[in-house]
Amino acid sequence: MTVNPFQAILADPARPGDGPYVVTMDAAKDLPFGAPARDAVPHRSDCRRDQQRGLRSHLYPGEPSAGPVRPAVSGSPYLVLAELSVPRVGTPIPAPADTRKFTAALNGILPVRNDTDQPPPGQAYGSQFIYRLDTGVLMVRKGSSWAPYRPPRGDTWHEPTLTNFWANWGDDHTPPPTR
């Protein structure tokens, strides 16, 4: 499994006074994968900030089982990046499920993967926008749901009128726009 470069914001629940901080993985990292088992085996990959060695990635293999259970991630702080359920031998391995959450600055546009990744409309602030990566649609909160954003239809074009001290400077300058 390869972890591509990224930036994330982490907060250490054990040290809330420190506040969140930005972490960066600036190069791709390959995580070793064991041989497929006879039964489904869940795997989780995570990244954590190590005070001495910076950001580190880990792969947590689960136990072979007919009813897979997610492996526990230990230590703090950490960010679960993806989950992968490894099927029986001879069955194609599906793509990992990316479990990271996007973030955006206040009044920024929040990218979301699909409708299940959207924040609940009741938790969004009034003018929040989200961008659905699966559909390519910009969404805005309308009441108690998300709806495609439609720019307001403004007034029709009005030819500018040059009154008071406004004047056309002549042929040497760009004239006012017309339709």
C-alpha positions in Angstrom: 0.0 0.0 0.0 1.4 3.4 -0.9 0.6 6.6 1.1 0.9 9.6 -1.2 2.2 13.0 0.1 -0.4 15.1 1.9 -1.0 17.6 4.7 -3.4 17.2 7.6 -4.4 18.9 10.8 -4.0 16.9 13.9 -5.0 17.6 17.5 -3.7 15.5 20.4 -6.7 14.7 22.7 -4.3 14.0 25.5 -3.0 17.6 25.2 -5.9 19.8 24.2 -4.1 23.0 25.3 -1.6 22.5 22.5 -4.3 23.0 19.9 -4.3 21.5 16.4 -1.2 21.6 14.3 -0.4 20.9 10.6 1.5 17.8 9.7 3.1 17.1 6.3 4.1 13.9 4.6 6.3 15.2 1.8 7.1 12.0 0.0 5.2 8.8 -1.0 5.8 5.9 1.4 5.2 2.2 0.7 3.8 0.2 3.5 4.6 -3.5 3.4 1.6 -5.8 2.9 1.5 -9.4 4.1 0.3 -12.3 2.0 -3.5 -12.6 1.7 -5.1 -14.9 4.3 -7.8 -17.6 3.8 -10.5 -15.3 5.3 -11.2 -11.6 5.1 -8.6 -9.5 6.9 -9.2 -5.9 7.6 -6.2 -3.5 7.5 -5.9 0.1 8.6 -3.2 2.5 7.7 -2.5 5.6 9.8 -0.1 8.4 10.3 1.1 9.8 13.6 3.4 12.6 14.6 6.5 11.4 16.4 8.3 14.1 18.4 11.8 12.8 17.4 11.2 11.4 14.0 8.3 13.5 12.5 5.4 12.0 10.7 5.3 8.2 10.5 3.0 5.8 8.7 1.9 2.4 9.9 -0.1 -0.5 8.6 -2.2 -2.3 11.2 -3.2 -5.8 10.0 -6.3 -7.4 11.3 -6.9 -11.1 12.2 -8.2 -13.6 9.7 -11.9 -14.0 10.3 -15.1 -14.8 8.4 -16.6 -11.7 10.1 -13.8 -9.0 9.8 -13.2 -6.6 12.7 -11.3 -3.4 12.3 -7.9 -3.5 14.0 -7.4 -1.1 16.9 -5.1 1.8 16.4 -3.0 2.7 19.5 -1.2 5.8 20.6 -2.1 9.5 20.2 -2.4 11.5 18.1 -3.1 9.6 14.9 -5.0 9.9 11.7 -6.6 6.8 10.1 -5.9 7.3 6.4 -7.5 4.2 4.8 -9.1 0.9 5.4 -8.8 -2.2 3.3 -10.5 -5.5 3.7 -8.4 -8.3 2.2 -10.6 -11.1 0.7 -9.9 -14.8 0.4 -7.1 -16.0 -1.8 -8.1 -15.9 -5.4 -10.5 -12.9 -5.0 -9.4 -9.5 -6.3 -8.3 -7.1 -3.6 -10.6 -4.0 -3.7 -9.2 -0.5 -3.6 -8.6 0.9 -0.1 -11.4 3.1 1.4 -10.0 6.5 2.0 -11.1 7.6 5.5 -9.5 11.0 5.7 -11.8 14.0 6.1 -11.2 17.2 4.2 -11.1 20.6 5.8 -11.4 24.1 4.6 -10.8 27.6 6.0 -13.8 29.6 7.2 -15.8 30.6 4.2 -13.7 28.2 2.1 -15.2 25.5 -0.1 -15.1 22.1 1.6 -14.4 19.2 -0.8 -16.4 16.0 0.0 -16.2 12.6 -1.7 -19.9 11.8 -1.9 -23.2 12.4 -0.1 -22.2 10.3 3.0 -19.1 12.5 3.4 -21.2 15.7 3.5 -21.5 17.4 6.9 -25.0 17.4 8.3 -26.7 20.6 7.1 -27.6 21.6 10.7 -23.9 21.7 11.6 -22.9 23.9 8.6 -22.6 27.6 9.0 -24.9 29.8 7.0 -22.8 30.5 3.9 -20.9 27.2 3.8 -20.3 25.6 0.4 -19.3 22.0 -0.3 -17.9 20.6 -3.6 -19.0 17.1 -4.4 -15.9 15.3 -5.9 -18.1 12.4 -7.2 -20.5 14.6 -9.2 -18.4 17.8 -9.7 -21.3 19.9 -8.3 -21.0 22.9 -6.0 -23.6 22.6 -3.2 -25.0 25.2 -0.7 -27.1 24.7 2.4 -30.8 25.4 1.7 -32.8 25.0 4.9 -32.3 21.5 6.2 -30.5 20.0 3.2 -27.8 20.5 0.6 -28.8 21.8 -2.9 -26.8 22.5 -6.0 -25.7 26.1 -6.0 -27.3 28.3 -8.6 -25.9 31.9 -8.9 -28.5 34.5 -8.4 -30.1 35.8 -11.6 -29.4 39.5 -11.3 -30.8 42.4 -13.2 -30.4 42.6 -16.9 -27.6 44.6 -18.5 -27.9 48.3 -18.4 -26.0 50.5 -20.8 -23.7 52.8 -18.8 -24.7 56.4 -18.9 -22.0 59.0 -18.7 -23.3 61.7 -16.4 -21.9 64.2 -13.9 -18.1 64.1 -14.2 -17.9 60.8 -16.1 -17.0 61.2 -19.8 -15.6 59.1 -22.6 -12.0 60.3 -23.1 -12.0 59.7 -26.8 -10.6 57.2 -29.3 -7.2 56.9 -27.6 -9.0 55.1 -24.6 -11.2 52.1 -24.2 -14.8 53.1 -24.5 -17.4 51.9 -21.8 -18.7 48.3 -22.5 -21.8 47.8 -24.5 -23.9 44.7 -25.3 
